[in-house]
Amino acid sequence: MTNETNVTETMGLKVSDRCDLCGAQAFVEVVMESGSLLFCGHHARALRDSYSKTAKEIRDFTDQLYTAAD
């Protein structure tokens, strides 16, 4: 897995970016050889074992999630 810095990684994902599985806001971008997949935090955690072995890069912005108490 490589870690290249670019505009997307620096700025994070947009609010309009949606999980490819459920349509919730995406917080994880998985860059594969054939393109990118976007996941909400839930699906990123649930599928981590599946994509982590073949991903070229994983851009995780789940640290931007916060609760109403924050």
All heavy atoms as TSV, in Angstrom:
chain	resi	resn	atom	element	x	y	z
A	1	MET	N	N	0.845	-1.168	0.000
A	1	MET	CA	C	0.000	0.000	0.000
A	1	MET	C	C	0.889	1.229	0.000
A	1	MET	O	O	1.813	1.336	0.781
A	1	MET	CB	C	-0.898	-0.031	1.234
A	1	MET	CG	C	-1.895	1.072	1.266
A	1	MET	SD	S	-3.180	0.842	2.506
A	1	MET	CE	C	-2.258	0.951	3.995
A	2	THR	N	N	0.621	2.195	-0.878
A	2	THR	CA	C	1.412	3.406	-0.954
A	2	THR	C	C	0.662	4.562	-0.312
A	2	THR	O	O	-0.546	4.548	-0.194
A	2	THR	CB	C	1.725	3.772	-2.425
A	2	THR	OG1	O	0.498	4.029	-3.099
A	2	THR	CG2	C	2.492	2.667	-3.110
A	3	ASN	N	N	1.383	5.575	0.087
A	3	ASN	CA	C	0.778	6.763	0.683
A	3	ASN	C	C	1.221	7.988	-0.098
A	3	ASN	O	O	2.245	8.572	0.190
A	3	ASN	CB	C	1.186	6.911	2.155
A	3	ASN	CG	C	0.568	5.854	3.019
A	3	ASN	OD1	O	-0.587	5.522	2.830
A	3	ASN	ND2	N	1.321	5.332	3.961
A	4	GLU	N	N	0.439	8.372	-1.095
A	4	GLU	CA	C	0.750	9.543	-1.890
A	4	GLU	C	C	-0.172	10.676	-1.448
A	4	GLU	O	O	-1.368	10.495	-1.308
A	4	GLU	CB	C	0.518	9.264	-3.369
A	4	GLU	CG	C	1.393	8.157	-3.907
A	4	GLU	CD	C	1.037	7.801	-5.328
A	4	GLU	OE1	O	-0.034	7.223	-5.527
A	4	GLU	OE2	O	1.835	8.133	-6.209
A	5	THR	N	N	0.403	11.841	-1.232
A	5	THR	CA	C	-0.399	12.988	-0.846
A	5	THR	C	C	-0.901	13.689	-2.096
A	5	THR	O	O	-0.151	13.948	-3.021
A	5	THR	CB	C	0.451	13.977	-0.007
A	5	THR	OG1	O	0.949	13.277	1.125
A	5	THR	CG2	C	-0.384	15.150	0.448
A	6	ASN	N	N	-2.193	13.958	-2.127
A	6	ASN	CA	C	-2.756	14.735	-3.222
A	6	ASN	C	C	-3.873	15.601	-2.672
A	6	ASN	O	O	-4.130	15.627	-1.480
A	6	ASN	CB	C	-3.233	13.833	-4.364
A	6	ASN	CG	C	-4.342	12.900	-3.925
A	6	ASN	OD1	O	-5.134	13.216	-3.053
A	6	ASN	ND2	N	-4.396	11.742	-4.537
A	7	VAL	N	N	-4.573	16.326	-3.520
A	7	VAL	CA	C	-5.612	17.251	-3.088
A	7	VAL	C	C	-6.718	16.528	-2.331
A	7	VAL	O	O	-7.179	16.989	-1.298
A	7	VAL	CB	C	-6.192	18.012	-4.303
A	7	VAL	CG1	C	-7.375	18.868	-3.883
A	7	VAL	CG2	C	-5.117	18.873	-4.932
A	8	THR	N	N	-7.157	15.363	-2.813
A	8	THR	CA	C	-8.225	14.636	-2.141
A	8	THR	C	C	-7.816	14.256	-0.731
A	8	THR	O	O	-8.578	14.429	0.215
A	8	THR	CB	C	-8.584	13.358	-2.925
A	8	THR	OG1	O	-8.944	13.724	-4.243
A	8	THR	CG2	C	-9.731	12.619	-2.281
A	9	GLU	N	N	-6.602	13.769	-0.564
A	9	GLU	CA	C	-6.146	13.331	0.747
A	9	GLU	C	C	-5.995	14.515	1.694
A	9	GLU	O	O	-6.343	14.441	2.869
A	9	GLU	CB	C	-4.828	12.589	0.615
A	9	GLU	CG	C	-4.385	11.955	1.911
A	9	GLU	CD	C	-3.178	11.092	1.719
A	9	GLU	OE1	O	-2.354	11.372	0.841
A	9	GLU	OE2	O	-3.061	10.124	2.471
A	10	THR	N	N	-5.499	15.631	1.187
A	10	THR	CA	C	-5.293	16.805	2.016
A	10	THR	C	C	-6.609	17.416	2.454
A	10	THR	O	O	-6.777	17.807	3.590
A	10	THR	CB	C	-4.464	17.857	1.245
A	10	THR	OG1	O	-3.240	17.254	0.855
A	10	THR	CG2	C	-4.166	19.061	2.104
A	11	MET	N	N	-7.570	17.486	1.547
A	11	MET	CA	C	-8.835	18.155	1.825
A	11	MET	C	C	-9.889	17.204	2.376
A	11	MET	O	O	-10.870	17.652	2.938
A	11	MET	CB	C	-9.356	18.813	0.548
A	11	MET	CG	C	-8.443	19.912	0.032
A	11	MET	SD	S	-8.996	20.616	-1.509
A	11	MET	CE	C	-10.603	21.228	-1.081
A	12	GLY	N	N	-9.727	15.917	2.226
A	12	GLY	CA	C	-10.732	14.966	2.666
A	12	GLY	C	C	-11.796	14.772	1.603
A	12	GLY	O	O	-11.727	15.322	0.511
A	13	LEU	N	N	-12.791	13.982	1.940
A	13	LEU	CA	C	-13.887	13.724	1.017
A	13	LEU	C	C	-14.939	14.817	1.174
A	13	LEU	O	O	-15.051	15.439	2.226
A	13	LEU	CB	C	-14.501	12.354	1.311
A	13	LEU	CG	C	-13.576	11.168	1.077
A	13	LEU	CD1	C	-14.202	9.887	1.612
A	13	LEU	CD2	C	-13.265	11.024	-0.393
A	14	LYS	N	N	-15.727	15.017	0.135
A	14	LYS	CA	C	-16.797	16.008	0.175
A	14	LYS	C	C	-18.033	15.428	0.854
A	14	LYS	O	O	-18.226	14.215	0.876
A	14	LYS	CB	C	-17.157	16.455	-1.244
A	14	LYS	CG	C	-16.010	17.169	-1.942
A	14	LYS	CD	C	-16.434	17.543	-3.326
A	14	LYS	CE	C	-15.623	16.659	-4.225
A	14	LYS	NZ	N	-16.007	16.359	-5.490
A	15	VAL	N	N	-18.881	16.286	1.363
A	15	VAL	CA	C	-20.135	15.857	1.975
A	15	VAL	C	C	-20.988	15.114	0.960
A	15	VAL	O	O	-21.718	14.186	1.303
A	15	VAL	CB	C	-20.903	17.070	2.544
A	15	VAL	CG1	C	-22.275	16.672	3.033
A	15	VAL	CG2	C	-20.109	17.711	3.662
A	16	SER	N	N	-20.869	15.469	-0.304
A	16	SER	CA	C	-21.659	14.828	-1.355
A	16	SER	C	C	-21.135	13.452	-1.746
A	16	SER	O	O	-21.812	12.710	-2.456
A	16	SER	CB	C	-21.721	15.723	-2.596
A	16	SER	OG	O	-20.411	15.957	-3.090
A	17	ASP	N	N	-19.935	13.065	-1.276
A	17	ASP	CA	C	-19.408	11.720	-1.547
A	17	ASP	C	C	-20.161	10.714	-0.704
A	17	ASP	O	O	-20.293	10.884	0.518
A	17	ASP	CB	C	-17.908	11.651	-1.246
A	17	ASP	CG	C	-17.077	12.450	-2.227
A	17	ASP	OD1	O	-17.466	12.522	-3.407
A	17	ASP	OD2	O	-16.047	13.009	-1.812
A	18	ARG	N	N	-20.669	9.657	-1.330
A	18	ARG	CA	C	-21.547	8.697	-0.661
A	18	ARG	C	C	-20.981	7.291	-0.710
A	18	ARG	O	O	-20.292	6.903	-1.652
A	18	ARG	CB	C	-22.931	8.710	-1.322
A	18	ARG	CG	C	-23.634	10.044	-1.189
A	18	ARG	CD	C	-23.987	10.279	0.241
A	18	ARG	NE	N	-24.334	11.659	0.512
A	18	ARG	CZ	C	-24.586	12.106	1.720
A	18	ARG	NH1	N	-24.533	11.297	2.760
A	18	ARG	NH2	N	-24.873	13.369	1.919
A	19	CYS	N	N	-21.313	6.510	0.306
A	19	CYS	CA	C	-20.914	5.108	0.399
A	19	CYS	C	C	-21.482	4.346	-0.793
A	19	CYS	O	O	-22.667	4.483	-1.121
A	19	CYS	CB	C	-21.441	4.517	1.708
A	19	CYS	SG	S	-21.117	2.754	1.916
A	20	ASP	N	N	-20.661	3.555	-1.430
A	20	ASP	CA	C	-21.096	2.772	-2.591
A	20	ASP	C	C	-22.101	1.686	-2.215
A	20	ASP	O	O	-22.798	1.165	-3.077
A	20	ASP	CB	C	-19.887	2.125	-3.277
A	20	ASP	CG	C	-19.010	3.149	-3.994
A	20	ASP	OD1	O	-19.534	4.188	-4.429
A	20	ASP	OD2	O	-17.799	2.900	-4.115
A	21	LEU	N	N	-22.192	1.351	-0.945
A	21	LEU	CA	C	-23.100	0.285	-0.532
A	21	LEU	C	C	-24.438	0.783	0.000
A	21	LEU	O	O	-25.474	0.199	-0.283
A	21	LEU	CB	C	-22.436	-0.604	0.520
A	21	LEU	CG	C	-21.251	-1.398	0.001
A	21	LEU	CD1	C	-20.554	-2.116	1.138
A	21	LEU	CD2	C	-21.706	-2.392	-1.052
A	22	CYS	N	N	-24.421	1.847	0.802
A	22	CYS	CA	C	-25.670	2.249	1.456
A	22	CYS	C	C	-26.090	3.692	1.193
A	22	CYS	O	O	-27.192	4.071	1.560
A	22	CYS	CB	C	-25.576	2.004	2.957
A	22	CYS	SG	S	-24.450	3.130	3.813
A	23	GLY	N	N	-25.234	4.491	0.627
A	23	GLY	CA	C	-25.582	5.879	0.328
A	23	GLY	C	C	-25.328	6.854	1.458
A	23	GLY	O	O	-25.556	8.055	1.303
A	24	ALA	N	N	-24.826	6.392	2.606
A	24	ALA	CA	C	-24.472	7.298	3.701
A	24	ALA	C	C	-23.232	8.096	3.300
A	24	ALA	O	O	-22.542	7.768	2.332
A	24	ALA	CB	C	-24.202	6.503	4.971
A	25	GLN	N	N	-22.939	9.150	4.049
A	25	GLN	CA	C	-21.766	9.955	3.742
A	25	GLN	C	C	-20.511	9.095	3.821
A	25	GLN	O	O	-20.320	8.329	4.762
A	25	GLN	CB	C	-21.643	11.122	4.711
A	25	GLN	CG	C	-20.501	12.048	4.367
A	25	GLN	CD	C	-20.427	13.265	5.268
A	25	GLN	OE1	O	-21.299	13.506	6.085
A	25	GLN	NE2	N	-19.374	14.029	5.111
A	26	ALA	N	N	-19.653	9.218	2.821
A	26	ALA	CA	C	-18.414	8.436	2.768
A	26	ALA	C	C	-17.315	9.105	3.578
A	26	ALA	O	O	-17.141	10.321	3.518
A	26	ALA	CB	C	-17.961	8.266	1.323
A	27	PHE	N	N	-16.607	8.301	4.344
A	27	PHE	CA	C	-15.465	8.778	5.115
A	27	PHE	C	C	-14.201	8.002	4.803
A	27	PHE	O	O	-13.150	8.312	5.331
A	27	PHE	CB	C	-15.756	8.697	6.615
A	27	PHE	CG	C	-16.662	9.799	7.083
A	27	PHE	CD1	C	-18.026	9.616	7.114
A	27	PHE	CD2	C	-16.153	11.026	7.475
A	27	PHE	CE1	C	-18.871	10.624	7.525
A	27	PHE	CE2	C	-16.986	12.044	7.889
A	27	PHE	CZ	C	-18.354	11.845	7.919
A	28	VAL	N	N	-14.293	6.972	3.958
A	28	VAL	CA	C	-13.130	6.172	3.587
A	28	VAL	C	C	-13.128	5.979	2.076
A	28	VAL	O	O	-14.138	5.600	1.494
A	28	VAL	CB	C	-13.141	4.793	4.295
A	28	VAL	CG1	C	-11.970	3.942	3.844
A	28	VAL	CG2	C	-13.136	4.963	5.809
A	29	GLU	N	N	-11.988	6.272	1.464
A	29	GLU	CA	C	-11.806	6.027	0.033
A	29	GLU	C	C	-10.756	4.931	-0.105
A	29	GLU	O	O	-9.652	5.045	0.431
A	29	GLU	CB	C	-11.339	7.288	-0.682
A	29	GLU	CG	C	-11.123	7.070	-2.157
A	29	GLU	CD	C	-10.661	8.315	-2.886
A	29	GLU	OE1	O	-10.217	9.274	-2.237
A	29	GLU	OE2	O	-10.730	8.310	-4.129
A	30	VAL	N	N	-11.108	3.877	-0.804
A	30	VAL	CA	C	-10.200	2.763	-1.045
A	30	VAL	C	C	-9.812	2.809	-2.515
A	30	VAL	O	O	-10.653	2.663	-3.388
A	30	VAL	CB	C	-10.870	1.413	-0.697
A	30	VAL	CG1	C	-9.911	0.273	-0.973
A	30	VAL	CG2	C	-11.335	1.402	0.752
A	31	VAL	N	N	-8.545	3.048	-2.765
A	31	VAL	CA	C	-8.046	3.147	-4.130
A	31	VAL	C	C	-7.550	1.766	-4.552
A	31	VAL	O	O	-6.619	1.214	-3.953
A	31	VAL	CB	C	-6.912	4.187	-4.244
A	31	VAL	CG1	C	-6.409	4.278	-5.679
A	31	VAL	CG2	C	-7.381	5.544	-3.743
A	32	MET	N	N	-8.211	1.232	-5.570
A	32	MET	CA	C	-7.847	-0.072	-6.109
A	32	MET	C	C	-7.177	0.131	-7.471
A	32	MET	O	O	-7.195	1.231	-8.018
A	32	MET	CB	C	-9.096	-0.942	-6.279
A	32	MET	CG	C	-9.946	-1.070	-5.023
A	32	MET	SD	S	-9.115	-1.896	-3.691
A	32	MET	CE	C	-9.375	-3.585	-4.161
A	33	GLU	N	N	-6.632	-0.903	-8.025
A	33	GLU	CA	C	-6.017	-0.839	-9.357
A	33	GLU	C	C	-7.020	-0.357	-10.398
A	33	GLU	O	O	-6.686	0.412	-11.292
A	33	GLU	CB	C	-5.481	-2.222	-9.737
A	33	GLU	CG	C	-4.626	-2.239	-10.976
A	33	GLU	CD	C	-3.275	-1.569	-10.756
A	33	GLU	OE1	O	-2.710	-1.695	-9.671
A	33	GLU	OE2	O	-2.786	-0.922	-11.699
A	34	SER	N	N	-8.277	-0.761	-10.263
A	34	SER	CA	C	-9.304	-0.448	-11.263
A	34	SER	C	C	-10.091	0.828	-10.975
A	34	SER	O	O	-10.923	1.226	-11.777
A	34	SER	CB	C	-10.288	-1.617	-11.367
A	34	SER	OG	O	-10.875	-1.854	-10.098
A	35	GLY	N	N	-9.859	1.472	-9.840
A	35	GLY	CA	C	-10.583	2.692	-9.485
A	35	GLY	C	C	-10.785	2.778	-7.980
A	35	GLY	O	O	-10.228	1.991	-7.222
A	36	SER	N	N	-11.614	3.730	-7.566
A	36	SER	CA	C	-11.832	3.964	-6.143
A	36	SER	C	C	-13.192	3.470	-5.682
A	36	SER	O	O	-14.168	3.504	-6.427
A	36	SER	CB	C	-11.735	5.464	-5.841
A	36	SER	OG	O	-10.426	5.920	-6.008
A	37	LEU	N	N	-13.234	3.055	-4.431
A	37	LEU	CA	C	-14.472	2.688	-3.751
A	37	LEU	C	C	-14.636	3.634	-2.578
A	37	LEU	O	O	-13.660	3.981	-1.913
A	37	LEU	CB	C	-14.402	1.252	-3.224
A	37	LEU	CG	C	-14.208	0.158	-4.258
A	37	LEU	CD1	C	-13.864	-1.158	-3.565
A	37	LEU	CD2	C	-15.480	-0.004	-5.079
A	38	LEU	N	N	-15.869	4.047	-2.315
A	38	LEU	CA	C	-16.153	4.919	-1.185
A	38	LEU	C	C	-17.022	4.170	-0.189
A	38	LEU	O	O	-17.971	3.489	-0.574
A	38	LEU	CB	C	-16.880	6.186	-1.658
A	38	LEU	CG	C	-16.120	7.078	-2.642
A	38	LEU	CD1	C	-16.983	8.249	-3.064
A	38	LEU	CD2	C	-14.812	7.556	-2.043
A	39	PHE	N	N	-16.684	4.312	1.094
A	39	PHE	CA	C	-17.431	3.624	2.135
A	39	PHE	C	C	-17.719	4.554	3.301
A	39	PHE	O	O	-16.892	5.420	3.639
A	39	PHE	CB	C	-16.650	2.425	2.689
A	39	PHE	CG	C	-16.416	1.330	1.691
A	39	PHE	CD1	C	-15.139	0.999	1.302
A	39	PHE	CD2	C	-17.477	0.609	1.154
A	39	PHE	CE1	C	-14.905	-0.026	0.398
A	39	PHE	CE2	C	-17.261	-0.416	0.251
A	39	PHE	CZ	C	-15.975	-0.731	-0.127
A	40	CYS	N	N	-18.865	4.343	3.938
A	40	CYS	CA	C	-19.144	4.986	5.220
A	40	CYS	C	C	-18.246	4.303	6.249
A	40	CYS	O	O	-17.621	3.282	5.969
A	40	CYS	CB	C	-20.627	4.839	5.591
A	40	CYS	SG	S	-21.163	3.125	5.830
A	41	GLY	N	N	-18.176	4.848	7.442
A	41	GLY	CA	C	-17.342	4.254	8.479
A	41	GLY	C	C	-17.732	2.823	8.792
A	41	GLY	O	O	-16.877	1.949	8.953
A	42	HIS	N	N	-19.031	2.558	8.864
A	42	HIS	CA	C	-19.522	1.214	9.175
A	42	HIS	C	C	-19.064	0.188	8.145
A	42	HIS	O	O	-18.501	-0.846	8.498
A	42	HIS	CB	C	-21.055	1.228	9.250
A	42	HIS	CG	C	-21.665	-0.137	9.208
A	42	HIS	ND1	N	-21.690	-0.968	10.304
A	42	HIS	CD2	C	-22.235	-0.828	8.190
A	42	HIS	CE1	C	-22.265	-2.111	9.959
A	42	HIS	NE2	N	-22.615	-2.051	8.690
A	43	HIS	N	N	-19.303	0.466	6.868
A	43	HIS	CA	C	-18.938	-0.505	5.830
A	43	HIS	C	C	-17.422	-0.599	5.658
A	43	HIS	O	O	-16.902	-1.660	5.319
A	43	HIS	CB	C	-19.640	-0.174	4.513
A	43	HIS	CG	C	-21.077	-0.572	4.527
A	43	HIS	ND1	N	-22.101	0.333	4.423
A	43	HIS	CD2	C	-21.648	-1.796	4.675
A	43	HIS	CE1	C	-23.257	-0.324	4.496
A	43	HIS	NE2	N	-23.008	-1.615	4.661
A	44	ALA	N	N	-16.704	0.482	5.894
A	44	ALA	CA	C	-15.237	0.426	5.816
A	44	ALA	C	C	-14.695	-0.542	6.865
A	44	ALA	O	O	-13.819	-1.357	6.574
A	44	ALA	CB	C	-14.644	1.810	6.020
A	45	ARG	N	N	-15.234	-0.473	8.089
A	45	ARG	CA	C	-14.790	-1.388	9.143
A	45	ARG	C	C	-15.217	-2.824	8.845
A	45	ARG	O	O	-14.442	-3.757	9.010
A	45	ARG	CB	C	-15.356	-0.945	10.500
A	45	ARG	CG	C	-14.641	0.247	11.093
A	45	ARG	CD	C	-15.121	0.545	12.500
A	45	ARG	NE	N	-16.559	0.835	12.562
A	45	ARG	CZ	C	-17.109	2.028	12.316
A	45	ARG	NH1	N	-16.330	3.037	11.976
A	45	ARG	NH2	N	-18.417	2.204	12.414
A	46	ALA	N	N	-16.455	-2.989	8.392
A	46	ALA	CA	C	-16.985	-4.334	8.141
A	46	ALA	C	C	-16.236	-5.058	7.023
A	46	ALA	O	O	-16.092	-6.280	7.060
A	46	ALA	CB	C	-18.473	-4.258	7.808
A	47	LEU	N	N	-15.750	-4.308	6.033
A	47	LEU	CA	C	-15.117	-4.919	4.861
A	47	LEU	C	C	-13.595	-4.781	4.830
A	47	LEU	O	O	-12.960	-5.167	3.852
A	47	LEU	CB	C	-15.712	-4.317	3.587
A	47	LEU	CG	C	-17.211	-4.539	3.402
A	47	LEU	CD1	C	-17.739	-3.709	2.239
A	47	LEU	CD2	C	-17.499	-6.008	3.181
A	48	ARG	N	N	-13.016	-4.244	5.881
A	48	ARG	CA	C	-11.572	-3.957	5.907
A	48	ARG	C	C	-10.723	-5.159	5.503
A	48	ARG	O	O	-9.779	-5.033	4.721
A	48	ARG	CB	C	-11.162	-3.472	7.288
A	48	ARG	CG	C	-9.697	-3.057	7.351
A	48	ARG	CD	C	-9.337	-2.443	8.681
A	48	ARG	NE	N	-10.045	-1.182	8.822
A	48	ARG	CZ	C	-10.683	-0.804	9.931
A	48	ARG	NH1	N	-10.684	-1.581	10.994
A	48	ARG	NH2	N	-11.297	0.355	9.990
A	49	ASP	N	N	-11.040	-6.337	5.988
A	49	ASP	CA	C	-10.247	-7.525	5.640
A	49	ASP	C	C	-10.308	-7.826	4.145
A	49	ASP	O	O	-9.347	-8.334	3.574
A	49	ASP	CB	C	-10.725	-8.748	6.424
A	49	ASP	CG	C	-10.377	-8.668	7.903
A	49	ASP	OD1	O	-9.493	-7.866	8.273
A	49	ASP	OD2	O	-11.004	-9.399	8.683
A	50	SER	N	N	-11.421	-7.505	3.514
A	50	SER	CA	C	-11.593	-7.792	2.083
A	50	SER	C	C	-10.741	-6.895	1.203
A	50	SER	O	O	-10.128	-7.358	0.249
A	50	SER	CB	C	-13.056	-7.602	1.678
A	50	SER	OG	O	-13.883	-8.451	2.404
A	51	TYR	N	N	-10.703	-5.608	1.503
A	51	TYR	CA	C	-10.019	-4.680	0.596
A	51	TYR	C	C	-8.586	-4.356	1.006
A	51	TYR	O	O	-7.788	-3.949	0.173
A	51	TYR	CB	C	-10.817	-3.392	0.408
A	51	TYR	CG	C	-11.036	-2.558	1.651
A	51	TYR	CD1	C	-10.005	-1.820	2.218
A	51	TYR	CD2	C	-12.284	-2.473	2.254
A	51	TYR	CE1	C	-10.200	-1.045	3.340
A	51	TYR	CE2	C	-12.496	-1.700	3.373
A	51	TYR	CZ	C	-11.447	-0.979	3.912
A	51	TYR	OH	O	-11.657	-0.213	5.024
A	52	SER	N	N	-8.231	-4.547	2.252
A	52	SER	CA	C	-6.909	-4.115	2.707
A	52	SER	C	C	-5.761	-4.871	2.055
A	52	SER	O	O	-4.664	-4.337	1.919
A	52	SER	CB	C	-6.805	-4.194	4.231
A	52	SER	OG	O	-6.967	-5.520	4.660
A	53	LYS	N	N	-6.009	-6.078	1.612
A	53	LYS	CA	C	-4.944	-6.883	0.993
A	53	LYS	C	C	-4.646	-6.470	-0.437
A	53	LYS	O	O	-3.543	-6.677	-0.926
A	53	LYS	CB	C	-5.327	-8.358	1.031
A	53	LYS	CG	C	-5.441	-8.890	2.447
A	53	LYS	CD	C	-6.000	-10.285	2.476
A	53	LYS	CE	C	-6.242	-10.675	3.921
A	53	LYS	NZ	N	-7.396	-11.486	4.117
A	54	THR	N	N	-5.635	-5.879	-1.120
A	54	THR	CA	C	-5.456	-5.547	-2.534
A	54	THR	C	C	-5.476	-4.052	-2.825
A	54	THR	O	O	-5.216	-3.645	-3.952
A	54	THR	CB	C	-6.531	-6.231	-3.396
A	54	THR	OG1	O	-7.813	-5.864	-2.910
A	54	THR	CG2	C	-6.374	-7.744	-3.360
A	55	ALA	N	N	-5.770	-3.231	-1.827
A	55	ALA	CA	C	-5.853	-1.785	-2.046
A	55	ALA	C	C	-4.479	-1.190	-2.312
A	55	ALA	O	O	-3.479	-1.589	-1.713
A	55	ALA	CB	C	-6.474	-1.117	-0.830
A	56	LYS	N	N	-4.435	-0.245	-3.236
A	56	LYS	CA	C	-3.202	0.496	-3.483
A	56	LYS	C	C	-3.018	1.552	-2.402
A	56	LYS	O	O	-1.907	1.876	-2.019
A	56	LYS	CB	C	-3.254	1.168	-4.853
A	56	LYS	CG	C	-3.217	0.186	-6.020
A	56	LYS	CD	C	-3.271	0.899	-7.334
A	56	LYS	CE	C	-2.005	1.713	-7.508
A	56	LYS	NZ	N	-1.921	2.366	-8.812
A	57	GLU	N	N	-4.136	2.098	-1.942
A	57	GLU	CA	C	-4.100	3.152	-0.933
A	57	GLU	C	C	-5.448	3.193	-0.224
A	57	GLU	O	O	-6.480	2.953	-0.836
A	57	GLU	CB	C	-3.816	4.495	-1.595
A	57	GLU	CG	C	-3.681	5.640	-0.652
A	57	GLU	CD	C	-3.279	6.934	-1.344
A	57	GLU	OE1	O	-3.117	6.938	-2.579
A	57	GLU	OE2	O	-3.164	7.932	-0.648
A	58	ILE	N	N	-5.424	3.500	1.050
A	58	ILE	CA	C	-6.657	3.677	1.820
A	58	ILE	C	C	-6.600	5.055	2.448
A	58	ILE	O	O	-5.669	5.363	3.205
A	58	ILE	CB	C	-6.809	2.593	2.906
A	58	ILE	CG1	C	-6.858	1.216	2.264
A	58	ILE	CG2	C	-8.064	2.857	3.736
A	58	ILE	CD1	C	-6.747	0.067	3.234
A	59	ARG	N	N	-7.560	5.881	2.112
A	59	ARG	CA	C	-7.645	7.235	2.663
A	59	ARG	C	C	-8.785	7.243	3.675
A	59	ARG	O	O	-9.944	7.240	3.310
A	59	ARG	CB	C	-7.886	8.241	1.557
A	59	ARG	CG	C	-6.777	8.251	0.532
A	59	ARG	CD	C	-7.077	9.164	-0.615
A	59	ARG	NE	N	-6.059	9.049	-1.626
A	59	ARG	CZ	C	-6.285	9.160	-2.923
A	59	ARG	NH1	N	-7.495	9.403	-3.364
A	59	ARG	NH2	N	-5.295	9.032	-3.780
A	60	ASP	N	N	-8.434	7.264	4.927
A	60	ASP	CA	C	-9.412	7.137	6.008
A	60	ASP	C	C	-9.612	8.488	6.691
A	60	ASP	O	O	-8.690	9.039	7.283
A	60	ASP	CB	C	-8.904	6.096	7.009
A	60	ASP	CG	C	-9.914	5.759	8.076
A	60	ASP	OD1	O	-10.837	6.566	8.333
A	60	ASP	OD2	O	-9.785	4.686	8.667
A	61	PHE	N	N	-10.824	9.016	6.596
A	61	PHE	CA	C	-11.164	10.294	7.204
A	61	PHE	C	C	-12.169	10.117	8.336
A	61	PHE	O	O	-12.877	11.048	8.694
A	61	PHE	CB	C	-11.721	11.245	6.139
A	61	PHE	CG	C	-10.738	11.510	5.023
A	61	PHE	CD1	C	-10.882	10.866	3.806
A	61	PHE	CD2	C	-9.669	12.360	5.200
A	61	PHE	CE1	C	-9.980	11.089	2.776
A	61	PHE	CE2	C	-8.755	12.585	4.181
A	61	PHE	CZ	C	-8.910	11.952	2.969
A	62	THR	N	N	-12.227	8.920	8.917
A	62	THR	CA	C	-13.191	8.683	9.987
A	62	THR	C	C	-12.870	9.510	11.226
A	62	THR	O	O	-13.728	9.684	12.084
A	62	THR	CB	C	-13.280	7.192	10.365
A	62	THR	OG1	O	-11.972	6.701	10.664
A	62	THR	CG2	C	-13.900	6.371	9.239
A	63	ASP	N	N	-11.666	10.047	11.314
A	63	ASP	CA	C	-11.348	10.925	12.437
A	63	ASP	C	C	-12.146	12.226	12.373
A	63	ASP	O	O	-12.214	12.968	13.342
A	63	ASP	CB	C	-9.850	11.207	12.501
A	63	ASP	CG	C	-9.328	11.936	11.279
A	63	ASP	OD1	O	-9.872	11.741	10.176
A	63	ASP	OD2	O	-8.346	12.705	11.423
A	64	GLN	N	N	-12.779	12.502	11.234
A	64	GLN	CA	C	-13.610	13.695	11.080
A	64	GLN	C	C	-15.030	13.465	11.584
A	64	GLN	O	O	-15.827	14.398	11.661
A	64	GLN	CB	C	-13.632	14.142	9.628
A	64	GLN	CG	C	-12.268	14.586	9.142
A	64	GLN	CD	C	-12.284	14.965	7.673
A	64	GLN	OE1	O	-13.327	15.068	7.061
A	64	GLN	NE2	N	-11.109	15.196	7.134
A	65	LEU	N	N	-15.361	12.216	11.936
A	65	LEU	CA	C	-16.655	11.924	12.535
A	65	LEU	C	C	-16.658	12.431	13.967
A	65	LEU	O	O	-15.649	12.379	14.655
A	65	LEU	CB	C	-16.910	10.410	12.555
A	65	LEU	CG	C	-17.192	9.744	11.224
A	65	LEU	CD1	C	-17.088	8.239	11.364
A	65	LEU	CD2	C	-18.568	10.122	10.736
A	66	TYR	N	N	-17.787	12.914	14.408
A	66	TYR	CA	C	-17.895	13.340	15.795
A	66	TYR	C	C	-19.327	13.105	16.277
A	66	TYR	O	O	-20.251	12.969	15.495
A	66	TYR	CB	C	-17.507	14.805	15.961
A	66	TYR	CG	C	-18.370	15.752	15.160
A	66	TYR	CD1	C	-19.508	16.331	15.738
A	66	TYR	CD2	C	-18.077	16.066	13.838
A	66	TYR	CE1	C	-20.317	17.188	15.002
A	66	TYR	CE2	C	-18.890	16.912	13.109
A	66	TYR	CZ	C	-19.996	17.478	13.700
A	66	TYR	OH	O	-20.790	18.320	12.976
A	67	THR	N	N	-19.471	13.078	17.567
A	67	THR	CA	C	-20.799	12.868	18.135
A	67	THR	C	C	-21.406	14.216	18.505
A	67	THR	O	O	-20.722	15.228	18.587
A	67	THR	CB	C	-20.704	11.995	19.404
A	67	THR	OG1	O	-19.945	12.695	20.373
A	67	THR	CG2	C	-20.074	10.651	19.103
A	68	ALA	N	N	-22.687	14.215	18.777
A	68	ALA	CA	C	-23.391	15.442	19.146
A	68	ALA	C	C	-22.837	16.036	20.437
A	68	ALA	O	O	-22.955	17.230	20.688
A	68	ALA	CB	C	-24.880	15.159	19.306
A	69	ALA	N	N	-22.193	15.229	21.271
A	69	ALA	CA	C	-21.627	15.711	22.526
A	69	ALA	C	C	-20.325	16.484	22.322
A	69	ALA	O	O	-19.879	17.190	23.205
A	69	ALA	CB	C	-21.377	14.537	23.471
A	70	ASP	N	N	-19.699	16.356	21.146
A	70	ASP	CA	C	-18.425	17.042	20.879
A	70	ASP	C	C	-18.598	18.541	20.717
A	70	ASP	O	O	-19.480	19.092	20.269
A	70	ASP	CB	C	-17.749	16.477	19.634
A	70	ASP	CG	C	-17.173	15.104	19.888
A	70	ASP	OD1	O	-17.057	14.721	21.062
A	70	ASP	OD2	O	-16.837	14.410	18.912
